[in-house]
Amino acid sequence: MDPPERFVPAEEPERPSQTGQFFPEEIYHVRLFGDSMKAVIPAAGLGTRFLPYTKAMPKEMIPIVDKPAIQFVVEEAVASGMREILIVTGRSKRAIEDHFDANLELDEYLAKSSRPGALDDLEALMKAARIMYVRQSSPRGLGDAVLRAADFVADEPFGLLLGDDITVNPPCAEVLRAVHEKLGRSVIAVQEVPHDQIGRYGMAVGKEVEPGVIRLDDLVEKPSREEARSNLATIGRYILTPEIFSSLRKTGEGRGGEIQLTDGIRSLMEKEAVYGVLYRGRRYDVGDKVGWLTANLELAMERDDLRPGLKEFLDRFRKRS
């Protein structure tokens, strides 16, 4: 399928001013997209980069200010018109299900406290989304986690949102969905990274066919700086066609006995065009300790209730340093 003569992003609706805020208004989705799309969120990883915290607690529940990282991801999916969500979990991940479930004892306590509305945003999110779960019994790679969603997805395109990335202004999944509806093919979010970060991510290689839209020729999983042929890193947001499932089954196990999503997408490229979309919004890699700290600091500074006290501390910290 040839790209259109010119890619024009969907018009941005007016948004609430607070960054990272959930947008529950029904009109927000309808103005951008006619139909709902399903979303898959893999959440079965071991989270070894955050040990010892993740020994007993899911890495997806790591707090960003006062909200777990996975809630930001679910909010992004819903804000992008993806109301049916499958979370692929594993052992020791029960806290994720508990977070998106009712807690009557807590509700009764809050109703009598000075903070009766403390869970209003989460309750609105739970009403807007239909969240289901499937378990990945052993960590056999991201490709295997995606295969667990085959029955849920059936024969429709779907969003794939990884929990290590948080995106705001605008939500990355929304940007991808607009491009997917123009092209009708799988699309992958990419972002320019500095040279010293090239070995940390999968890198995309291709030709720009329109401003910010790249027809991909190859994906290279964490190449060395000398091997890298571009500075476009893949980030954890995808819209994939259902043909990805047959490509993943054909690919089979790779390094470490795992099924790699990158290998499946490379196989998919042999059958149909796959596009990269340059994401220019803000993205936080909260699977990295510095990225997680940065997200906490920047998002806290955007809140009226936290900015004064945090700014005062930072001023004192600078003077000490």
N, C-alpha and C positions, 0 to 999 in steps of 0.2 A: 504494500500500500504506500503510495507516494505521499510525502508530506504536503500540507496545504500550501497555497501560495504565500501566505504569511500567517504566522501564529500570533493570535491576539489574545492575551490573558483575559479571563472572565473579569467583569467589572467588580471591584471590591465593594461590598455593602458597608454601610456605616457600622462601626464597631464600638463596643464599650471602650472606655479609655484605659482601663486597668489591664496591663499586660498579663497574659496567662489566664485571664478570666474565662470561664465557661460561657458559651453563648447559647442559651436554651431556646431562643425564639425560633418557632417553626419557619418563619419567613426566611430566616438566614439560609437554610438549606435549599428551600424551594426556588429562591432567586438564582441560585447558582446551578443546581442540578435537579433534573426532573425526577429521578428515581433514587431510592436508597441503594447503597452498595454495602456488601458485607466486609468486615475487617477481621484480620487475624493478628493477634499479638502474642508472639512467642515469649514465654516467661519460665522456661525450664532450666536455664543456665545455672551453673554453680556459683558464679559471682566471686571467683577466687581473688580478684584484684582488691576486694574489699574485706578480706579476712582480717581479723576474726569476726567482724560484724555479721558477715553472711554465713557463719557456721550454723546458726539456728534461725536466722531471719532471711527471707527472700531479698535478693538484691533489688528487686523491683519495688520493695517497700521502703527503700532508703528515703528519708525525708528531704524534700526541697522546701525550705522554710518550715511550713507546717502541713505539708501535703505530700503523700508518697509519690514517687516518680511515676508509677504506673497510672495514677489518676490523671496526671497531665496527658499521658498518651491516650487514655480513653476519652478524655475531653476533646482532644484533637480529632479523634475519629468521629465523634458525634458532631462536632462543629463542621466537619467535612462531609456530612451527609451519610455517615456509616453508623447506623443504629444497631445493627445485628453484629455482635462482636464475639469471637471465639478466642479465649485465652488458653494457650497451650502451657500447661503447668507440669510440675514434676514433684518428687518427694520434697517435703519440708516447705511446701508453698501454700499451705492451707490459709495462711494469713491474708493472702490475696483474696480468696473467696470470702473470708470473714469481713474484709474491708468493704466489699460491695454487697453486703447483706445487711438486713435489719438487725438492730441491737435494742430490744425493747427496754432492757434495764437501763441502758445509757440514755435512751430517749426520755424515759420517765425522770431520770435525774436531771437532765438538761432543762426539761420543762419547768422544774422548780428552782433552777439556778439563775444566775445573772446573765447566762449566755444561752438562752433558749434557741437561738438561731445558728449555733456553732456548726451544725451539719446541714444547713439549708442548701448550700451548693452541691454537696455530695448527694443529698436526697433528690435534688432536681436532675442530677446526672443519672441516677439510678432509674428514675422514671422515664428519662429520654432514651436510655439504652437497654437493649436486651442482651445480657451477658451470659455466655455459656462457657463451659470448661471441658477440656479433654486432657488426658495425662500422657506425657511422654515418659515411658517407664525408665529409660536410661538415656544419658546425654549422647545422642548419636548424630549431633550436628544440626545446624539450622535447616538444612534441606529436609531432614527427617521430621523436624517439627512442622514444617510447611505441609509435608505429606499427610500428617495427622489431621489436617483441615480439609482434605479432599471431599469427604462426604458433606461437610458443612457448606463448602463453597459450591459444589456441584459443577455446573457448566457456565458459571458467570465470572466475569472479572472481579477481582477483590483487592482490597488494600492490605498491605503487610506493613505493620508498624513495629519497630524494634524498641524495646524499653530503655536502651542505653542512650537514646537521643531524645531531647526535648526541643521542639521548635516553636517559635512564636513570631508573630508579626511578619507575614501571615503564617497560619498553620501549613506545614509543608505538604501534608496529605491533600489539602484543598488545592494547592498549586498543581500537584501531580494529576489530580482528578480532572481539572480543567483541560490539561494537555491530553490526557487519555481520551477524553470525550471528543477532542478534535481529531486525534490520529487513530483511535481504535486499536492501539497496540500497547504492549507492556511499556511502562515508563519507570525510570529509576531516578531518585534524587541524587545529584552530585553537587559538590561544593569545592571551590578552589582552596587548596591548602598550601601553606608555605613549604619550602623545600625540606626543612628539617622534620616535617611530619609525614613525609611520603611513605615511609615504611610501616606506618601504623594502620593503614586502611587499604581496602581494595581500591584499585585505580581503574578508571574508565578511559578507554581510548576510542576515538571516533571523529566524525566530521560534523561540524556545526551546519545544520541545514536551514535554521532560522535563528535569530538572536535568542540565545539561551536554550536552544533545543538541539541536541546532538544525536545523530544516528550512530549507534555504537557498533564498533568493529570487534572490540574485545574487552574483557574484564580480566585484570591481573590481580590475584590475591596477595596483598602486602609485598609488592616488589621492593628490592633494594633501591636506593636513590639512583644508583648507576643504571639499573634496569628499567626504571620508570620512563614511560613514553608520554606522560602528561602529568598535570598537577590537579586533575579532577578526581577527588576521592568520592567513593560511594558512601552515602550516609543511610541510616536505617529507615528509609521510607520507599515503598514500592507500590505501584499498581500493576498487578500481574494478570495476564490472561490465563484461563484454566489449562491451556496447553503446557503450562509449567509442570503440571503433575506428571504427564507422560515423559517429559524431559528429565525430571528428577529420577523417575523409576529407571529410565534408560541409563542414566549416569551411574547409579549405584554408589557403593562406598568408595571413598577416597582416602586421603591421609588420615591416619589414626582410626580407621574404621568408621569414619563419619561421612554422612551425605552432605556435601557442600552446596549451598544455594548458588554460589558463584558458578560452579560447574554446571548446574542445571540451567542457569540463564545463558551460559555460553552455548549449551546444546540447543536451547530455544532459538538463539540467533541464527542457527543453521536452517530453521524453518520459517521464521518471520522476523521482521524488523523489530528491534528493541531500541528505545530512545532514552537518552539521559536528559534530565531537566536541571538546569543550573539554578540552585536554590540560593536566593540572595537575602533571605530573612535571617533571623537570629537562631542559632542552633547551639545547644549545650550538649557536650558529650559527658553525660553524668556517669558513665561507666569508668571514667578516668577521675582520679581524686582531685586534680586541679580543676577539671571541667565541672565537677560536682560542687566544689567550693565556689567557683565563679558563678554558677547558676544561683546558688543560695544568696550570694552577696548582691548580685545585680537585681534579682527578682525581689529581694527584701527591700532594696533601696527604692523600688517603685511603689511600695506600699506606704500610704500616709501614716498608718499606725506604727510603722517600724523605722521609717527614714530618720526622724529626728534623733532617736537614741542611738541608732547605728552610725549616723554621721558624727555624732559627738564622740563615740568610741574611736572611729577612724581618725578623727582629728588628733585625739590623744595618742593614738598608736603611731601616727606619723612623727609626732614630736619626740616620742621615745626612740624612734628609729633614727 
